[in-house]
Amino acid sequence: MTESDSGTAATLRIAQSPEADALLGRSPLAALVGMLLDQQVPMEWAFTGPYTLAERMGADDLDAGRIAAYDPDAFTGLFTAKPALHRYPASMAQRVQQLCQFLVAEYDGDASAVWRDAATGGELLKRLNALPGFGKQKAQIFLALLGKQFGVRPKGWREAAGPYGEAGSHRSVADITGPESLAEVRAYKQEAKAAAKKTTKTTKTAKTTKTTAKKTTTRATGKSGGTTSEK
């Protein structure tokens, strides 16, 4: 069970589905899989994925050992069956299976062991970053989710989570506690995306201007009759 600091299953409202959120709150593996799926799809879609996957496997929870040993083609079929579990179902099926295989090899299939005895936020971040499919940003967001909503708070967890660990922020799934906060997080992501796009456009314009100026200078030099040594 994934427990909050009160010792009970965490109450989440990320998937915006009571059944899917209940699974996320009590299943460490479901929470990890939801985080893994959270890319290039709406957050609700990603975090409903573990519940849908468990249903298609005929179970009420996900089991790392079973997923790790599942026939790859058959497992991909669970993702690609309509409605698909992700925008890129085949690719994400492979990533989920790789995650579970790693958990079996390194943590005896126990997802909660990834964070259970982590002494510091830095150590926990390192463990999360080592998981297949978890880059630094995803690891920091999940660390923030553990700290903010599951009560997993080793020393220095906020610092290790970076900006996602800030109290009162609305940057990521770690800050979603209902429809209103979901809307705030979505608005933040859209603003950040627009800002990044504007920066990229400005950078490209600057490079184009510099290249044009260089070509103009080259042409002007060429028309002047060459270098001094040639005269």
LUMSEKOL-91916 format. One record per residue (C-alpha): z negated, y, x negated; residue in three letters. Coordinates in Angstrom, 1 decimal, padded with zeros to 4 digits. Layout:
<recs>
+--------+--------+--------+--------+
|     pz |     py |     px | residu |
+--------+--------+--------+--------+
|      Z |      Y |      X |    Ala |
...
+--------+--------+--------+--------+
</recs>
This chain:
<recs>
+--------+--------+--------+--------+
|     pz |     py |     px | residu |
+--------+--------+--------+--------+
|  000.0 |  000.0 |  000.0 |    Met |
|  000.7 |  003.5 | -001.1 |    Thr |
| -002.5 |  005.3 | -000.4 |    Glu |
| -003.5 |  009.0 | -000.1 |    Ser |
| -006.6 |  010.4 | -001.7 |    Asp |
| -008.5 |  009.5 |  001.4 |    Ser |
| -007.9 |  005.8 |  000.8 |    Gly |
| -005.6 |  005.3 |  003.7 |    Thr |
| -001.8 |  005.0 |  004.0 |    Ala |
| -000.2 |  008.4 |  003.5 |    Ala |
|  001.2 |  010.1 |  006.6 |    Thr |
|  004.7 |  011.4 |  005.8 |    Leu |
|  007.3 |  013.3 |  007.8 |    Arg |
|  010.2 |  013.2 |  005.3 |    Ile |
|  012.7 |  010.9 |  007.1 |    Ala |
|  011.9 |  012.6 |  010.5 |    Gln |
|  011.7 |  009.1 |  012.0 |    Ser |
|  008.2 |  007.7 |  012.8 |    Pro |
|  009.2 |  004.1 |  011.8 |    Glu |
|  010.9 |  005.1 |  008.6 |    Ala |
|  008.1 |  007.5 |  007.6 |    Asp |
|  005.5 |  004.9 |  008.3 |    Ala |
|  007.2 |  002.5 |  005.9 |    Leu |
|  007.4 |  005.2 |  003.2 |    Leu |
|  003.7 |  005.9 |  003.6 |    Gly |
|  002.6 |  002.3 |  003.2 |    Arg |
|  005.2 |  000.9 |  000.8 |    Ser |
|  005.4 |  002.1 | -002.9 |    Pro |
|  008.8 |  000.4 | -003.3 |    Leu |
|  010.2 |  002.0 | -000.1 |    Ala |
|  009.1 |  005.4 | -001.5 |    Ala |
|  010.8 |  004.8 | -004.8 |    Leu |
|  014.0 |  003.5 | -003.2 |    Val |
|  014.1 |  006.6 | -000.9 |    Gly |
|  013.8 |  008.8 | -003.9 |    Met |
|  016.5 |  006.9 | -005.7 |    Leu |
|  018.9 |  007.3 | -002.7 |    Leu |
|  018.1 |  011.1 | -002.4 |    Asp |
|  021.3 |  012.4 | -004.0 |    Gln |
|  024.5 |  013.8 | -002.4 |    Gln |
|  023.2 |  013.0 |  001.1 |    Val |
|  020.8 |  014.7 |  003.5 |    Pro |
|  017.2 |  014.0 |  002.6 |    Met |
|  016.5 |  012.4 |  006.0 |    Glu |
|  019.4 |  010.0 |  005.5 |    Trp |
|  018.1 |  009.0 |  002.0 |    Ala |
|  014.5 |  008.4 |  003.1 |    Phe |
|  015.5 |  006.5 |  006.2 |    Thr |
|  017.5 |  004.1 |  004.0 |    Gly |
|  014.5 |  001.9 |  002.9 |    Pro |
|  013.6 |  001.2 |  006.6 |    Tyr |
|  017.2 |  000.4 |  007.5 |    Thr |
|  017.5 | -001.9 |  004.5 |    Leu |
|  014.3 | -003.7 |  005.3 |    Ala |
|  015.6 | -004.2 |  008.9 |    Glu |
|  018.9 | -005.6 |  007.6 |    Arg |
|  017.0 | -008.0 |  005.3 |    Met |
|  015.0 | -009.2 |  008.3 |    Gly |
|  011.7 | -007.9 |  006.9 |    Ala |
|  009.1 | -005.3 |  007.6 |    Asp |
|  008.9 | -004.1 |  004.0 |    Asp |
|  011.0 | -004.2 |  000.8 |    Leu |
|  010.2 | -006.8 | -001.9 |    Asp |
|  011.3 | -006.1 | -005.4 |    Ala |
|  011.6 | -009.8 | -006.4 |    Gly |
|  013.7 | -010.7 | -003.4 |    Arg |
|  016.1 | -007.7 | -004.0 |    Ile |
|  016.3 | -008.4 | -007.7 |    Ala |
|  017.4 | -012.0 | -007.0 |    Ala |
|  019.8 | -011.1 | -004.1 |    Tyr |
|  023.4 | -012.0 | -004.5 |    Asp |
|  025.0 | -008.7 | -005.6 |    Pro |
|  028.0 | -008.9 | -003.2 |    Asp |
|  025.8 | -009.8 | -000.3 |    Ala |
|  023.4 | -007.0 | -001.2 |    Phe |
|  026.2 | -004.5 | -001.3 |    Thr |
|  027.2 | -005.7 |  002.1 |    Gly |
|  023.8 | -004.6 |  003.4 |    Leu |
|  024.6 | -001.1 |  002.3 |    Phe |
|  028.2 | -001.0 |  003.4 |    Thr |
|  027.6 | -002.3 |  006.9 |    Ala |
|  028.1 |  000.4 |  009.5 |    Lys |
|  026.3 |  002.8 |  009.6 |    Pro |
|  026.4 |  002.8 |  005.8 |    Ala |
|  023.1 |  003.4 |  004.0 |    Leu |
|  024.6 |  006.1 |  001.7 |    His |
|  027.7 |  008.1 |  001.1 |    Arg |
|  028.4 |  005.8 | -001.8 |    Tyr |
|  026.9 |  002.5 | -000.5 |    Pro |
|  028.3 |  000.2 | -003.2 |    Ala |
|  027.2 |  002.3 | -006.1 |    Ser |
|  023.7 |  002.9 | -004.6 |    Met |
|  023.3 | -000.8 | -003.8 |    Ala |
|  023.8 | -001.6 | -007.4 |    Gln |
|  021.3 |  001.1 | -008.5 |    Arg |
|  018.6 | -000.2 | -006.1 |    Val |
|  019.1 | -003.7 | -007.3 |    Gln |
|  018.8 | -002.5 | -010.9 |    Gln |
|  015.6 | -000.6 | -010.1 |    Leu |
|  014.1 | -003.7 | -008.6 |    Cys |
|  015.1 | -005.9 | -011.5 |    Gln |
|  013.5 | -003.4 | -013.8 |    Phe |
|  010.3 | -003.4 | -011.7 |    Leu |
|  010.2 | -007.2 | -011.8 |    Val |
|  010.7 | -007.3 | -015.6 |    Ala |
|  008.3 | -004.5 | -016.5 |    Glu |
|  005.7 | -004.4 | -013.6 |    Tyr |
|  005.8 | -007.9 | -012.2 |    Asp |
|  007.6 | -006.5 | -009.1 |    Gly |
|  004.7 | -004.1 | -008.2 |    Asp |
|  006.1 | -000.6 | -007.7 |    Ala |
|  002.7 |  001.0 | -007.5 |    Ser |
|  001.9 | -000.2 | -011.0 |    Ala |
|  004.2 |  002.4 | -012.3 |    Val |
|  001.6 |  005.1 | -011.4 |    Trp |
| -001.6 |  003.2 | -010.7 |    Arg |
| -003.2 |  003.5 | -014.2 |    Asp |
| -001.3 |  006.4 | -015.7 |    Ala |
| -003.9 |  008.5 | -017.5 |    Ala |
| -002.0 |  011.8 | -017.6 |    Thr |
|  000.9 |  013.5 | -015.9 |    Gly |
|  002.9 |  013.3 | -019.0 |    Gly |
|  002.5 |  009.6 | -019.2 |    Glu |
|  003.4 |  009.2 | -015.6 |    Leu |
|  006.5 |  011.3 | -016.0 |    Leu |
|  007.6 |  009.2 | -018.9 |    Lys |
|  007.2 |  006.0 | -016.8 |    Arg |
|  009.2 |  007.5 | -013.9 |    Leu |
|  011.9 |  008.8 | -016.2 |    Asn |
|  012.3 |  005.2 | -017.6 |    Ala |
|  013.2 |  003.8 | -014.2 |    Leu |
|  016.9 |  003.1 | -013.6 |    Pro |
|  018.5 |  005.9 | -011.7 |    Gly |
|  015.7 |  008.4 | -012.4 |    Phe |
|  016.6 |  011.3 | -014.6 |    Gly |
|  014.1 |  014.0 | -015.5 |    Lys |
|  014.5 |  016.1 | -012.4 |    Gln |
|  014.2 |  013.1 | -010.0 |    Lys |
|  011.2 |  011.9 | -012.0 |    Ala |
|  009.5 |  015.3 | -011.7 |    Gln |
|  010.2 |  015.5 | -008.0 |    Ile |
|  008.8 |  012.1 | -007.3 |    Phe |
|  005.7 |  012.9 | -009.5 |    Leu |
|  005.2 |  016.0 | -007.3 |    Ala |
|  005.6 |  013.9 | -004.2 |    Leu |
|  002.9 |  011.4 | -005.5 |    Leu |
|  000.6 |  014.3 | -006.3 |    Gly |
|  001.1 |  016.4 | -003.2 |    Lys |
|  001.3 |  013.7 | -000.5 |    Gln |
| -000.1 |  010.5 | -001.9 |    Phe |
| -003.1 |  011.8 | -003.8 |    Gly |
| -001.9 |  010.4 | -007.2 |    Val |
| -003.1 |  013.1 | -009.5 |    Arg |
| -003.6 |  012.2 | -013.1 |    Pro |
| -004.6 |  015.0 | -015.4 |    Lys |
| -001.9 |  017.5 | -015.9 |    Gly |
|  000.3 |  016.2 | -013.0 |    Trp |
|  001.3 |  019.6 | -011.8 |    Arg |
|  002.4 |  020.7 | -015.2 |    Glu |
|  004.3 |  017.5 | -015.8 |    Ala |
|  006.1 |  017.9 | -012.5 |    Ala |
|  007.3 |  021.4 | -013.6 |    Gly |
|  008.2 |  023.8 | -010.8 |    Pro |
|  008.2 |  021.0 | -008.3 |    Tyr |
|  004.4 |  020.7 | -008.8 |    Gly |
|  003.6 |  024.3 | -007.9 |    Glu |
|  001.3 |  024.7 | -004.9 |    Ala |
|  002.9 |  026.3 | -001.9 |    Gly |
|  006.4 |  025.8 | -003.1 |    Ser |
|  009.3 |  024.6 | -000.9 |    His |
|  011.7 |  023.3 | -003.6 |    Arg |
|  012.0 |  019.6 | -002.9 |    Ser |
|  011.2 |  016.5 | -000.8 |    Val |
|  007.6 |  016.7 | -002.2 |    Ala |
|  007.0 |  019.8 |  000.0 |    Asp |
|  008.3 |  018.3 |  003.3 |    Ile |
|  005.6 |  017.8 |  005.9 |    Thr |
|  007.6 |  018.3 |  009.0 |    Gly |
|  010.7 |  020.0 |  010.6 |    Pro |
|  009.8 |  023.5 |  009.5 |    Glu |
|  009.1 |  022.7 |  005.9 |    Ser |
|  012.3 |  020.6 |  005.8 |    Leu |
|  014.3 |  023.7 |  006.9 |    Ala |
|  012.6 |  025.8 |  004.2 |    Glu |
|  013.4 |  023.2 |  001.5 |    Val |
|  016.9 |  022.9 |  002.7 |    Arg |
|  017.3 |  026.7 |  002.7 |    Ala |
|  015.9 |  026.8 | -000.9 |    Tyr |
|  018.4 |  024.2 | -002.0 |    Lys |
|  021.3 |  026.0 | -000.5 |    Gln |
|  020.3 |  029.3 | -002.2 |    Glu |
|  019.9 |  027.5 | -005.5 |    Ala |
|  023.3 |  025.9 | -005.1 |    Lys |
|  024.9 |  029.3 | -004.2 |    Ala |
|  023.2 |  030.9 | -007.2 |    Ala |
|  024.4 |  028.2 | -009.6 |    Ala |
|  028.0 |  028.5 | -008.2 |    Lys |
|  027.9 |  032.3 | -008.7 |    Lys |
|  026.7 |  031.8 | -012.3 |    Thr |
|  029.4 |  029.3 | -013.0 |    Thr |
|  032.1 |  031.6 | -011.5 |    Lys |
|  030.8 |  034.6 | -013.6 |    Thr |
|  030.8 |  032.4 | -016.8 |    Thr |
|  034.4 |  031.3 | -016.1 |    Lys |
|  035.5 |  034.9 | -015.5 |    Thr |
|  033.9 |  036.1 | -018.7 |    Ala |
|  035.6 |  033.3 | -020.7 |    Lys |
|  039.0 |  034.1 | -019.1 |    Thr |
|  038.5 |  037.8 | -019.9 |    Thr |
|  037.6 |  037.0 | -023.5 |    Lys |
|  040.6 |  034.7 | -023.8 |    Thr |
|  043.0 |  037.3 | -022.4 |    Thr |
|  041.7 |  040.0 | -024.7 |    Ala |
|  042.1 |  037.6 | -027.7 |    Lys |
|  045.7 |  036.9 | -026.7 |    Lys |
|  046.4 |  040.6 | -026.3 |    Thr |
|  045.0 |  041.4 | -029.7 |    Thr |
|  047.1 |  038.6 | -031.2 |    Thr |
|  050.3 |  039.9 | -029.7 |    Arg |
|  049.5 |  043.5 | -030.8 |    Ala |
|  048.9 |  042.3 | -034.4 |    Thr |
|  052.2 |  040.3 | -034.4 |    Gly |
|  054.2 |  043.3 | -033.3 |    Lys |
|  052.8 |  045.6 | -036.0 |    Ser |
|  054.9 |  044.0 | -038.7 |    Gly |
|  052.6 |  041.4 | -040.2 |    Gly |
|  049.9 |  041.6 | -042.8 |    Thr |
|  049.7 |  043.9 | -045.8 |    Thr |
|  050.7 |  041.2 | -048.2 |    Ser |
|  054.0 |  040.6 | -046.4 |    Glu |
|  055.2 |  044.2 | -046.9 |    Lys |
+--------+--------+--------+--------+
</recs>
